[in-house]
Amino acid sequence: PAGTAHVDLRLSPGGQLGGEVSVQGAATRPFGEYGAVRNIQAEAVLAGRTLNLQNVSGEVMGQRLSARGSIEMNGSFLRHRQLPPFGLQLQATNFPLVRTANLLLRADLDLGVTNLAKGPPVLAGTVRLRDGLFLADLKSLVPEESSTPAQRPPYFSVDTQPWADWRLQLDVQGQNFMRVQTPLFRGKLSAALKLTQTLKNPIALGEVRVQSGAITLPFGNLDVKY
């Protein structure tokens, strides 16, 4: 659906803009495996050059992502093709990070992204992993010396501009967040990681440990406990 939009703008004495903008039931174009962001709801209040975002939300793969924050409408994007100063907070529950035939991974998100400091925008906050399922061979997680960023921890890379250069300051936590089911091993994993560097070349520092499980051998099972 195309959705609907309502715009109410006012020009006050002295050339100050004010007003409200609301959007209901809109959708975006598909974003890779995540598909389109659907059922977008948004309310924004314009006060001078500041656009305050309120009650902004949308559905990604059936889960709702909400946002709030502000954008300084200083014309820098139109004149110099630069992002205007902004600060946003993003929250989601049970958000689908990965959904493939061999891997399902969800998380609760509490993130902030801002470019108010010098340099590229910074994505910071907490990612609490949950409800994961891994069915592939564990050897597929072992990186080679020449592995690309998408083939080594944390196994993703965003090379599309302008997001590729965004910096990361993320805490990634997960207690028994993933069930591993393979012919050789069945068990649960926990994680405590820091994600740094950039979206194009992310670096994960910390630990992923086997919380409990069992290794299947020809002569029986070997229990594994942390």
DRENNUKOL-377807 format. One record per residue (C-alpha): y, x, z; residue in three letters; residue number from 1. Coordinates in steps of 0.001 Angstrom, whole numbers, plus 500000, padded with zeros to 6 digits. Layout:
% residues N
+--------+--------+--------+------+------+
!     py !     px !     pz ! resn ! resi !
+--------+--------+--------+------+------+
!      Y !      X !      Z !  ALA !  NUM !
...
+--------+--------+--------+------+------+
***
This chain:
% residues 226
+--------+--------+--------+------+------+
!     py !     px !     pz ! resn ! resi !
+--------+--------+--------+------+------+
! 500000 ! 500000 ! 500000 !  PRO !    1 !
! 503536 ! 501096 ! 499248 !  ALA !    2 !
! 504877 ! 500003 ! 502638 !  GLY !    3 !
! 508338 ! 498773 ! 503475 !  THR !    4 !
! 511531 ! 500518 ! 504594 !  ALA !    5 !
! 514691 ! 499261 ! 506267 !  HIS !    6 !
! 517892 ! 501317 ! 506250 !  VAL !    7 !
! 521064 ! 500466 ! 508200 !  ASP !    8 !
! 523733 ! 503179 ! 507912 !  LEU !    9 !
! 527318 ! 503125 ! 509211 !  ARG !   10 !
! 530294 ! 505398 ! 508563 !  LEU !   11 !
! 532535 ! 505672 ! 511613 !  SER !   12 !
! 536151 ! 506876 ! 511700 !  PRO !   13 !
! 536256 ! 510626 ! 511282 !  GLY !   14 !
! 533397 ! 510639 ! 508758 !  GLY !   15 !
! 530587 ! 510379 ! 511322 !  GLN !   16 !
! 527372 ! 508803 ! 510079 !  LEU !   17 !
! 525208 ! 506583 ! 512249 !  GLY !   18 !
! 522464 ! 504053 ! 511850 !  GLY !   19 !
! 518735 ! 503391 ! 511892 !  GLU !   20 !
! 515863 ! 503835 ! 509467 !  VAL !   21 !
! 512454 ! 502211 ! 509869 !  SER !   22 !
! 509270 ! 502490 ! 507782 !  VAL !   23 !
! 506201 ! 500271 ! 508051 !  GLN !   24 !
! 502782 ! 500570 ! 506419 !  GLY !   25 !
! 503516 ! 503539 ! 504130 !  ALA !   26 !
! 501033 ! 506161 ! 502892 !  ALA !   27 !
! 501124 ! 509667 ! 501407 !  THR !   28 !
! 499231 ! 511340 ! 498608 !  ARG !   29 !
! 495831 ! 512805 ! 499608 !  PRO !   30 !
! 495799 ! 516190 ! 501402 !  PHE !   31 !
! 492532 ! 517902 ! 500426 !  GLY !   32 !
! 489536 ! 516876 ! 502537 !  GLU !   33 !
! 491766 ! 514970 ! 504960 !  TYR !   34 !
! 492730 ! 512381 ! 502375 !  GLY !   35 !
! 495976 ! 510430 ! 502610 !  ALA !   36 !
! 498004 ! 509742 ! 505739 !  VAL !   37 !
! 497873 ! 505948 ! 505968 !  ARG !   38 !
! 499593 ! 503176 ! 507878 !  ASN !   39 !
! 502675 ! 505297 ! 508551 !  ILE !   40 !
! 505060 ! 503753 ! 511076 !  GLN !   41 !
! 508418 ! 505383 ! 511811 !  ALA !   42 !
! 511726 ! 504688 ! 513499 !  GLU !   43 !
! 514642 ! 507109 ! 513196 !  ALA !   44 !
! 518178 ! 507047 ! 514544 !  VAL !   45 !
! 520941 ! 508984 ! 512759 !  LEU !   46 !
! 523779 ! 510213 ! 514974 !  ALA !   47 !
! 526205 ! 512392 ! 513051 !  GLY !   48 !
! 524067 ! 515116 ! 511496 !  ARG !   49 !
! 521127 ! 514693 ! 513867 !  THR !   50 !
! 518175 ! 512543 ! 512859 !  LEU !   51 !
! 516181 ! 511571 ! 515959 !  ASN !   52 !
! 512597 ! 510577 ! 515173 !  LEU !   53 !
! 511088 ! 507903 ! 517422 !  GLN !   54 !
! 507743 ! 506098 ! 517353 !  ASN !   55 !
! 506465 ! 508025 ! 514327 !  VAL !   56 !
! 502737 ! 507753 ! 513672 !  SER !   57 !
! 500124 ! 507686 ! 510934 !  GLY !   58 !
! 496349 ! 507532 ! 510495 !  GLU !   59 !
! 494350 ! 510535 ! 509264 !  VAL !   60 !
! 490649 ! 509882 ! 508591 !  MET !   61 !
! 490874 ! 506816 ! 510834 !  GLY !   62 !
! 492546 ! 508577 ! 513797 !  GLN !   63 !
! 496186 ! 508158 ! 514797 !  ARG !   64 !
! 498615 ! 511104 ! 514923 !  LEU !   65 !
! 501982 ! 510510 ! 516600 !  SER !   66 !
! 505194 ! 512538 ! 516513 !  ALA !   67 !
! 508702 ! 512635 ! 517920 !  ARG !   68 !
! 511610 ! 515041 ! 517674 !  GLY !   69 !
! 514831 ! 515718 ! 515813 !  SER !   70 !
! 516103 ! 517209 ! 512555 !  ILE !   71 !
! 519584 ! 518633 ! 511960 !  GLU !   72 !
! 520784 ! 517288 ! 508592 !  MET !   73 !
! 523008 ! 520217 ! 507667 !  ASN !   74 !
! 522291 ! 520259 ! 503936 !  GLY !   75 !
! 520617 ! 523683 ! 504052 !  SER !   76 !
! 517490 ! 522373 ! 502330 !  PHE !   77 !
! 519384 ! 520865 ! 499410 !  LEU !   78 !
! 521760 ! 523812 ! 498937 !  ARG !   79 !
! 519500 ! 526769 ! 499703 !  HIS !   80 !
! 516001 ! 525212 ! 499635 !  ARG !   81 !
! 515560 ! 526083 ! 503297 !  GLN !   82 !
! 514121 ! 523898 ! 506010 !  LEU !   83 !
! 516835 ! 522380 ! 508217 !  PRO !   84 !
! 516680 ! 523127 ! 511964 !  PRO !   85 !
! 514056 ! 520879 ! 513554 !  PHE !   86 !
! 511834 ! 520431 ! 516569 !  GLY !   87 !
! 508811 ! 518141 ! 516620 !  LEU !   88 !
! 506099 ! 517220 ! 519127 !  GLN !   89 !
! 502699 ! 516104 ! 517818 !  LEU !   90 !
! 499961 ! 514331 ! 519785 !  GLN !   91 !
! 496556 ! 513015 ! 518788 !  ALA !   92 !
! 493287 ! 512061 ! 520472 !  THR !   93 !
! 489870 ! 512739 ! 518954 !  ASN !   94 !
! 491539 ! 514089 ! 515808 !  PHE !   95 !
! 489117 ! 515185 ! 513036 !  PRO !   96 !
! 489784 ! 518897 ! 512430 !  LEU !   97 !
! 486725 ! 519426 ! 510206 !  VAL !   98 !
! 484277 ! 516951 ! 508689 !  ARG !   99 !
! 481667 ! 518397 ! 506319 !  THR !  100 !
! 477925 ! 517979 ! 505766 !  ALA !  101 !
! 477166 ! 520817 ! 508228 !  ASN !  102 !
! 480104 ! 520691 ! 510635 !  LEU !  103 !
! 481951 ! 518003 ! 512575 !  LEU !  104 !
! 484761 ! 519105 ! 514878 !  LEU !  105 !
! 487306 ! 516961 ! 516708 !  ARG !  106 !
! 490094 ! 517769 ! 519154 !  ALA !  107 !
! 492845 ! 516364 ! 521340 !  ASP !  108 !
! 496152 ! 517815 ! 520146 !  LEU !  109 !
! 499374 ! 518455 ! 522079 !  ASP !  110 !
! 501485 ! 520579 ! 519759 !  LEU !  111 !
! 505088 ! 521502 ! 519107 !  GLY !  112 !
! 506580 ! 522951 ! 515941 !  VAL !  113 !
! 510117 ! 524267 ! 515667 !  THR !  114 !
! 512249 ! 526611 ! 513615 !  ASN !  115 !
! 515184 ! 526775 ! 516036 !  LEU !  116 !
! 514590 ! 530507 ! 516581 !  ALA !  117 !
! 514995 ! 533148 ! 513871 !  LYS !  118 !
! 512130 ! 533561 ! 511443 !  GLY !  119 !
! 509488 ! 531113 ! 510182 !  PRO !  120 !
! 508663 ! 527982 ! 512202 !  PRO !  121 !
! 506356 ! 528351 ! 515217 !  VAL !  122 !
! 503392 ! 526043 ! 515883 !  LEU !  123 !
! 502548 ! 526164 ! 519598 !  ALA !  124 !
! 500654 ! 524095 ! 522138 !  GLY !  125 !
! 497135 ! 523140 ! 523171 !  THR !  126 !
! 494036 ! 522198 ! 521181 !  VAL !  127 !
! 491200 ! 520761 ! 523289 !  ARG !  128 !
! 488003 ! 520808 ! 521247 !  LEU !  129 !
! 485492 ! 517986 ! 521658 !  ARG !  130 !
! 482599 ! 516092 ! 520083 !  ASP !  131 !
! 481522 ! 518857 ! 517677 !  GLY !  132 !
! 478248 ! 519097 ! 515773 !  LEU !  133 !
! 477022 ! 522175 ! 513878 !  PHE !  134 !
! 473928 ! 521963 ! 511644 !  LEU !  135 !
! 474129 ! 525127 ! 509503 !  ALA !  136 !
! 472495 ! 528523 ! 509996 !  ASP !  137 !
! 474290 ! 530482 ! 512737 !  LEU !  138 !
! 474308 ! 533514 ! 510430 !  LYS !  139 !
! 476980 ! 531742 ! 508367 !  SER !  140 !
! 479416 ! 532286 ! 511267 !  LEU !  141 !
! 478962 ! 536086 ! 511280 !  VAL !  142 !
! 481817 ! 537619 ! 509240 !  PRO !  143 !
! 481349 ! 540541 ! 506882 !  GLU !  144 !
! 483668 ! 543542 ! 506854 !  GLU !  145 !
! 485364 ! 542325 ! 503685 !  SER !  146 !
! 485608 ! 538688 ! 504783 !  SER !  147 !
! 488714 ! 536722 ! 503808 !  THR !  148 !
! 490699 ! 534920 ! 506575 !  PRO !  149 !
! 488865 ! 531658 ! 505837 !  ALA !  150 !
! 485470 ! 533360 ! 506334 !  GLN !  151 !
! 486072 ! 534880 ! 509772 !  ARG !  152 !
! 487179 ! 533359 ! 513096 !  PRO !  153 !
! 488907 ! 530918 ! 513265 !  PRO !  154 !
! 487507 ! 530116 ! 509780 !  TYR !  155 !
! 490580 ! 528636 ! 508119 !  PHE !  156 !
! 493540 ! 529814 ! 506096 !  SER !  157 !
! 496573 ! 527972 ! 504685 !  VAL !  158 !
! 498062 ! 529836 ! 501722 !  ASP !  159 !
! 500363 ! 527054 ! 500483 !  THR !  160 !
! 504073 ! 527660 ! 500954 !  GLN !  161 !
! 506112 ! 527026 ! 503024 !  PRO !  162 !
! 503362 ! 526527 ! 505634 !  TRP !  163 !
! 501536 ! 529821 ! 505006 !  ALA !  164 !
! 504099 ! 531876 ! 506958 !  ASP !  165 !
! 504327 ! 529547 ! 509951 !  TRP !  166 !
! 503484 ! 531416 ! 513153 !  ARG !  167 !
! 500788 ! 530379 ! 515637 !  LEU !  168 !
! 500885 ! 530330 ! 519440 !  GLN !  169 !
! 497958 ! 528055 ! 520294 !  LEU !  170 !
! 495634 ! 527726 ! 523267 !  ASP !  171 !
! 492220 ! 526480 ! 522132 !  VAL !  172 !
! 489900 ! 525198 ! 524853 !  GLN !  173 !
! 486564 ! 523415 ! 524754 !  GLY !  174 !
! 483976 ! 522862 ! 527475 !  GLN !  175 !
! 480610 ! 521990 ! 525913 !  ASN !  176 !
! 482616 ! 521020 ! 522861 !  PHE !  177 !
! 479940 ! 521574 ! 520216 !  MET !  178 !
! 476248 ! 520733 ! 519857 !  ARG !  179 !
! 474342 ! 523201 ! 517697 !  VAL !  180 !
! 471166 ! 521924 ! 516049 !  GLN !  181 !
! 469305 ! 524372 ! 513820 !  THR !  182 !
! 465588 ! 525125 ! 513297 !  PRO !  183 !
! 465970 ! 528250 ! 515469 !  LEU !  184 !
! 468459 ! 527181 ! 518151 !  PHE !  185 !
! 469608 ! 524029 ! 519892 !  ARG !  186 !
! 472348 ! 524109 ! 522490 !  GLY !  187 !
! 475984 ! 523618 ! 523472 !  LYS !  188 !
! 478979 ! 525915 ! 523032 !  LEU !  189 !
! 482189 ! 526356 ! 525022 !  SER !  190 !
! 485358 ! 528175 ! 523949 !  ALA !  191 !
! 488517 ! 529723 ! 525375 !  ALA !  192 !
! 490676 ! 531186 ! 522611 !  LEU !  193 !
! 494222 ! 532164 ! 521687 !  LYS !  194 !
! 495291 ! 531633 ! 518063 !  LEU !  195 !
! 498067 ! 533970 ! 516894 !  THR !  196 !
! 499623 ! 535427 ! 513727 !  GLN !  197 !
! 500203 ! 532965 ! 510862 !  THR !  198 !
! 498557 ! 529964 ! 509214 !  LEU !  199 !
! 497681 ! 532154 ! 506223 !  LYS !  200 !
! 496127 ! 534924 ! 508319 !  ASN !  201 !
! 495221 ! 533438 ! 511733 !  PRO !  202 !
! 493640 ! 535596 ! 514426 !  ILE !  203 !
! 491428 ! 534167 ! 517205 !  ALA !  204 !
! 491214 ! 536143 ! 520465 !  LEU !  205 !
! 488968 ! 535090 ! 523341 !  GLY !  206 !
! 485393 ! 533956 ! 523684 !  GLU !  207 !
! 482911 ! 531387 ! 522411 !  VAL !  208 !
! 479859 ! 531252 ! 524643 !  ARG !  209 !
! 476517 ! 529493 ! 524726 !  VAL !  210 !
! 476754 ! 527149 ! 527695 !  GLN !  211 !
! 473113 ! 526080 ! 527497 !  SER !  212 !
! 470376 ! 525850 ! 524902 !  GLY !  213 !
! 466926 ! 526813 ! 523737 !  ALA !  214 !
! 465661 ! 529275 ! 521114 !  ILE !  215 !
! 462593 ! 528051 ! 519241 !  THR !  216 !
! 459956 ! 530771 ! 518782 !  LEU !  217 !
! 456473 ! 530581 ! 517197 !  PRO !  218 !
! 454842 ! 530837 ! 520636 !  PHE !  219 !
! 457236 ! 528525 ! 522517 !  GLY !  220 !
! 460855 ! 527959 ! 523570 !  ASN !  221 !
! 463212 ! 530379 ! 525317 !  LEU !  222 !
! 465869 ! 528691 ! 527478 !  ASP !  223 !
! 469425 ! 530068 ! 527356 !  VAL !  224 !
! 471937 ! 529413 ! 530148 !  LYS !  225 !
! 475399 ! 530807 ! 530773 !  TYR !  226 !
+--------+--------+--------+------+------+
***
